[in-house]
Amino acid sequence: MNILVTGGAGYIGSILVPELLKEKHKVTVLDNFMYNQSSLLDCCADKNLTIVRGDARDKAVVAKLMKNADAIFPLACLTGAPLCSKDPLGAQTIIVDAVKLILELRSKNQIIIYPTTNSGYGVGQKDKFCTEETPLRPVSSYGKLKCEAENLILTSGNSITLRLATAFGVSPRMRLDLLVNDFVYRAVNDRCVVLFEAHFKRNYIHVRDVAQAFMLGLNNFKKMKDQPYNVGLSEANLSKQELCEEIKKHVKEFYFIESAVGEDPDKRDYIVSNEKIEKAGFKPRVSLSDGIQELVKGYQVIKRNQYANI
């Protein structure tokens, strides 16, 4: 297939694009390289890869690249609540307006697989799993914009949306602002972390398993189309306190404590069911424990906080 990946040099894209190339797809990446990343250099020898430095909001560029695309993966995004709050106009135009542009330009036969976020569930009910039928109640501007984009895509048809848990793990375009990545970095370098609202829960998923979810959707599109799917580790619906306890198993000197004052700006608190995508054939390959071990090794390489989306 001919696949267009906007934001393909990002945290997820730099894992996903090599997977697509392994399957002999022809991949075009559109990315503005806003973080000066070099994450796709190891793929440049592959004749099936085309890289275009440009903006996913540029109609002329996007229209040209979409002409021959069988599938579109709109990964271009200002990702995370802090970054979207810092640049609300950029967040609106990249997350929502760029999706509207793709929907305006697409033909009825072009498929879309879109990564959204399960932070759209906002604050869930205690001990009750959020399923794809649970009403979306996002609390951050990031969550609200992603939910709006998801609704546009699902309404347009011939699409799949993946409601991703909080991703973790090493990627060529590394991010340190993701919760697991951040806490492991602090454990390795600072040996401590102060928790706010330590009982707040969320779900987690390794970035390589995110790529596998895209591959599953692509290879089983007719069976899965026109539906949202939660994508996470079913054994990793954990509070921040529980996450730190898992990290301490690998970094013995790690110390963590909950602050009696202050609050987490990201108010989401929920547990998620991934049963629907598991029934479709999704089997995560990387456990939280394995991902933590991977990050501990990765932080022997990375020693500066230069990879956060803030």
C-alpha positions as CSV (number, residue, x, y, z in Angstrom):
1,M,0.0,0.0,0.0
2,N,0.9,3.6,-0.4
3,I,0.7,5.1,3.1
4,L,1.0,8.8,4.1
5,V,2.1,9.4,7.7
6,T,1.9,13.0,8.9
7,G,4.1,13.6,11.9
8,G,5.9,10.4,10.9
9,A,9.2,11.5,12.5
10,G,7.7,11.8,16.0
11,Y,7.7,9.6,19.0
12,I,5.2,7.0,17.6
13,G,6.0,7.6,13.9
14,S,9.7,6.8,14.2
15,I,8.7,3.4,15.5
16,L,5.8,2.9,13.2
17,V,7.4,3.9,9.9
18,P,10.1,1.2,10.1
19,E,7.4,-1.4,10.8
20,L,5.5,-0.3,7.7
21,L,8.7,-0.5,5.6
22,K,9.4,-4.0,6.9
23,E,6.0,-5.0,5.4
24,K,7.1,-3.5,2.1
25,H,4.6,-0.7,2.1
26,K,5.6,2.5,0.3
27,V,5.6,5.2,3.0
28,T,5.6,9.0,2.6
29,V,6.4,11.0,5.8
30,L,5.3,14.6,6.1
31,D,6.9,16.3,9.1
32,N,8.1,19.7,10.0
33,F,10.9,18.3,12.3
34,M,10.0,20.9,15.0
35,Y,12.3,19.2,17.5
36,N,15.3,19.0,15.1
37,Q,15.1,15.3,15.5
38,S,17.1,12.8,13.3
39,S,14.8,9.9,14.0
40,L,14.3,8.5,10.5
41,L,18.0,8.6,9.3
42,D,18.3,4.8,9.7
43,C,15.4,4.3,7.2
44,C,16.7,6.6,4.5
45,A,18.4,3.7,2.6
46,D,14.9,2.2,2.0
47,K,13.7,3.0,-1.5
48,N,10.1,2.7,-0.3
49,L,10.5,5.7,2.0
50,T,9.8,9.3,0.9
51,I,10.4,12.2,3.4
52,V,8.9,15.6,2.9
53,R,9.8,18.4,5.2
54,G,6.6,20.5,5.5
55,D,3.5,21.4,7.5
56,A,0.5,19.1,7.9
57,R,-1.7,22.3,7.7
58,D,-0.4,23.3,4.2
59,K,-3.2,22.4,1.8
60,A,-1.1,22.4,-1.3
61,V,1.5,20.0,0.2
62,V,-1.1,17.7,1.8
63,A,-3.2,17.6,-1.4
64,K,-0.2,16.6,-3.5
65,L,0.8,13.8,-1.1
66,M,-2.7,12.4,-0.6
67,K,-3.3,11.9,-4.4
68,N,-1.6,8.5,-4.4
69,A,-2.2,7.4,-0.8
70,D,-4.2,4.3,0.0
71,A,-4.1,5.0,3.7
72,I,-3.5,8.0,5.8
73,F,-2.2,8.0,9.4
74,P,-2.6,11.5,10.8
75,L,0.1,11.5,13.6
76,A,1.0,15.2,13.3
77,C,0.1,16.7,16.7
78,L,1.0,19.0,19.5
79,T,0.9,16.2,22.1
80,G,0.1,16.6,25.7
81,A,-1.8,18.9,28.0
82,P,1.1,21.3,28.8
83,L,2.1,21.9,25.2
84,C,-1.5,22.5,24.1
85,S,-2.1,24.9,26.9
86,K,1.1,26.8,26.0
87,D,0.1,27.1,22.3
88,P,-3.8,26.8,22.0
89,L,-3.9,28.2,18.5
90,G,-1.2,25.7,17.3
91,A,-3.0,22.9,19.0
92,Q,-6.4,23.8,17.4
93,T,-4.9,24.0,13.9
94,I,-2.6,21.0,14.1
95,I,-5.0,18.6,15.9
96,V,-8.4,19.6,14.5
97,D,-7.9,21.8,11.4
98,A,-5.3,19.5,9.9
99,V,-7.7,16.6,10.3
100,K,-10.5,18.6,8.6
101,L,-8.1,19.3,5.7
102,I,-7.5,15.5,5.3
103,L,-11.2,14.8,5.4
104,E,-11.9,17.5,2.8
105,L,-9.2,16.1,0.4
106,R,-9.7,12.4,0.8
107,S,-11.5,10.1,-1.6
108,K,-14.1,7.6,-0.3
109,N,-11.6,4.7,-0.8
110,Q,-8.8,6.2,1.2
111,I,-8.7,4.8,4.7
112,I,-7.6,6.6,7.9
113,I,-6.2,5.2,11.1
114,Y,-6.0,7.9,13.7
115,P,-4.3,7.9,17.2
116,T,-6.4,9.6,19.8
117,T,-6.1,9.4,23.6
118,N,-8.0,7.6,26.3
119,S,-7.5,10.7,28.4
120,G,-10.8,11.6,26.8
121,Y,-12.4,9.6,29.6
122,G,-11.4,12.3,32.0
123,V,-12.5,11.2,35.5
124,G,-13.9,7.7,35.5
125,Q,-16.1,5.9,38.1
126,K,-14.2,4.1,40.9
127,D,-13.5,0.5,40.1
128,K,-15.5,0.7,36.8
129,F,-13.6,0.2,33.6
130,C,-14.0,2.7,30.7
131,T,-15.0,0.9,27.5
132,E,-15.4,2.4,24.1
133,E,-19.1,3.0,25.0
134,T,-18.2,5.1,28.1
135,P,-19.1,8.8,27.5
136,L,-16.1,11.0,26.8
137,R,-15.5,13.7,29.3
138,P,-12.0,15.2,28.6
139,V,-10.6,17.6,31.2
140,S,-7.7,19.1,29.3
141,S,-7.7,21.2,26.1
142,Y,-5.5,18.4,24.6
143,G,-8.1,15.8,25.4
144,K,-11.0,17.9,24.1
145,L,-9.3,18.6,20.8
146,K,-8.4,14.9,20.2
147,C,-11.9,13.9,21.0
148,E,-13.2,16.5,18.5
149,A,-10.9,15.2,15.8
150,E,-11.8,11.6,16.6
151,N,-15.5,12.4,16.2
152,L,-14.9,14.0,12.8
153,I,-12.9,11.0,11.6
154,L,-15.4,8.4,12.8
155,T,-18.3,10.4,11.4
156,S,-16.6,10.5,8.0
157,G,-16.4,6.7,7.8
158,N,-13.8,4.3,6.4
159,S,-11.6,4.8,9.5
160,I,-10.3,3.4,12.7
161,T,-9.4,5.4,15.8
162,L,-7.1,4.1,18.5
163,R,-7.6,5.5,22.0
164,L,-4.1,5.2,23.2
165,A,-3.1,4.7,26.9
166,T,-0.2,6.7,28.1
167,A,2.7,5.5,26.0
168,F,6.1,4.7,27.4
169,G,9.4,3.3,26.2
170,V,12.5,4.3,24.2
171,S,11.9,5.8,20.7
172,P,14.4,7.4,18.2
173,R,12.4,10.6,18.8
174,M,12.5,10.3,22.6
175,R,10.1,12.0,24.9
176,L,10.8,12.5,28.6
177,D,7.5,14.2,29.4
178,L,5.4,11.0,29.3
179,L,4.6,9.8,32.8
180,V,6.5,6.5,32.9
181,N,9.4,7.9,30.9
182,D,9.5,10.9,33.3
183,F,9.4,8.9,36.5
184,V,12.1,6.4,35.4
185,Y,14.3,9.4,34.3
186,R,13.9,10.9,37.8
187,A,14.5,7.6,39.5
188,V,17.8,7.1,37.5
189,N,19.1,10.6,37.8
190,D,17.5,12.2,40.9
191,R,16.7,9.1,42.9
192,C,13.4,10.7,44.0
193,V,10.1,12.1,43.0
194,V,7.3,14.0,44.7
195,L,3.8,12.8,43.8
196,F,0.7,14.9,43.5
197,E,-2.6,13.1,43.9
198,A,-0.8,9.7,43.9
199,H,-4.0,7.7,43.9
200,F,-5.0,9.0,40.4
201,K,-5.0,6.0,38.0
202,R,-4.5,5.6,34.3
203,N,-3.5,2.9,31.7
204,Y,-0.1,2.5,30.0
205,I,1.1,1.0,26.7
206,H,4.6,0.6,25.2
207,V,5.3,2.7,22.0
208,R,6.2,-0.5,20.1
209,D,2.9,-2.0,20.9
210,V,1.2,1.2,19.7
211,A,2.9,0.6,16.4
212,Q,1.5,-3.0,16.5
213,A,-2.0,-1.7,17.0
214,F,-1.7,0.4,13.8
215,M,-0.4,-2.7,11.9
216,L,-3.4,-4.8,13.3
217,G,-5.8,-2.1,12.1
218,L,-4.2,-1.9,8.7
219,N,-4.2,-5.7,8.2
220,N,-7.7,-6.2,9.5
221,F,-9.3,-3.0,8.3
222,K,-12.5,-4.3,6.9
223,K,-13.3,-6.2,10.2
224,M,-12.3,-3.3,12.5
225,K,-13.4,-0.2,10.5
226,D,-15.6,2.7,11.7
227,Q,-15.0,2.0,15.4
228,P,-12.8,3.3,18.2
229,Y,-10.5,0.9,20.1
230,N,-8.9,1.4,23.5
231,V,-5.2,0.4,23.3
232,G,-3.4,-0.4,26.5
233,L,-1.8,-3.0,28.8
234,S,-4.7,-4.6,30.6
235,E,-2.4,-5.4,33.6
236,A,-1.2,-1.8,33.8
237,N,-4.2,0.2,35.1
238,L,-2.1,1.7,37.8
239,S,-2.0,4.7,40.2
240,K,1.1,6.9,40.2
241,Q,1.9,5.4,43.6
242,E,1.7,1.9,42.1
243,L,3.8,2.9,39.1
244,C,6.5,4.2,41.4
245,E,6.5,0.9,43.3
246,E,7.0,-0.9,39.9
247,I,10.0,1.4,39.1
248,K,11.5,0.8,42.5
249,K,11.8,-2.9,41.7
250,H,14.4,-1.9,39.1
251,V,15.9,1.2,40.7
252,K,16.4,0.2,44.3
253,E,17.6,3.6,45.5
254,F,14.4,5.3,44.2
255,Y,12.5,7.2,46.8
256,F,9.0,8.7,46.3
257,I,6.6,10.6,48.6
258,E,3.2,12.2,48.2
259,S,3.0,15.9,48.8
260,A,0.3,17.2,51.1
261,V,-0.1,20.4,49.1
262,G,-0.3,21.1,45.4
263,E,-2.2,19.3,42.6
264,D,-1.7,17.6,39.3
265,P,-2.6,19.9,36.4
266,D,-3.7,16.8,34.4
267,K,-6.8,15.7,36.3
268,R,-7.6,12.5,34.6
269,D,-8.2,9.5,36.8
270,Y,-9.7,6.3,35.3
271,I,-9.2,2.6,34.5
272,V,-9.6,1.2,31.0
273,S,-10.8,-2.0,29.4
274,N,-8.8,-3.1,26.3
275,E,-11.0,-6.2,25.8
276,K,-12.4,-5.0,22.4
277,I,-9.0,-4.7,20.6
278,E,-7.8,-7.9,22.3
279,K,-10.7,-9.7,20.8
280,A,-9.7,-8.3,17.4
281,G,-6.3,-10.0,17.9
282,F,-4.2,-7.4,19.7
283,K,-1.5,-9.0,22.0
284,P,0.9,-6.5,23.6
285,R,4.5,-7.7,23.4
286,V,6.2,-5.4,25.9
287,S,5.3,-5.5,29.7
288,L,5.6,-2.5,31.9
289,S,8.5,-4.2,33.7
290,D,10.4,-4.8,30.4
291,G,9.7,-1.2,29.4
292,I,11.2,0.2,32.7
293,Q,14.3,-1.9,32.2
294,E,14.6,-0.6,28.7
295,L,14.3,3.0,29.9
296,V,16.9,2.5,32.6
297,K,19.4,1.5,29.9
298,G,18.3,4.3,27.6
299,Y,19.0,6.8,30.3
300,Q,22.6,5.8,30.3
301,V,22.6,7.4,26.9
302,I,20.3,10.4,27.6
303,K,21.5,12.7,30.3
304,R,19.8,16.0,29.5
305,N,16.1,16.8,29.5
306,Q,16.0,17.9,25.9
307,Y,13.3,15.6,24.6
308,A,10.1,16.8,26.3
309,N,7.2,18.3,24.4
310,I,7.3,21.4,26.5
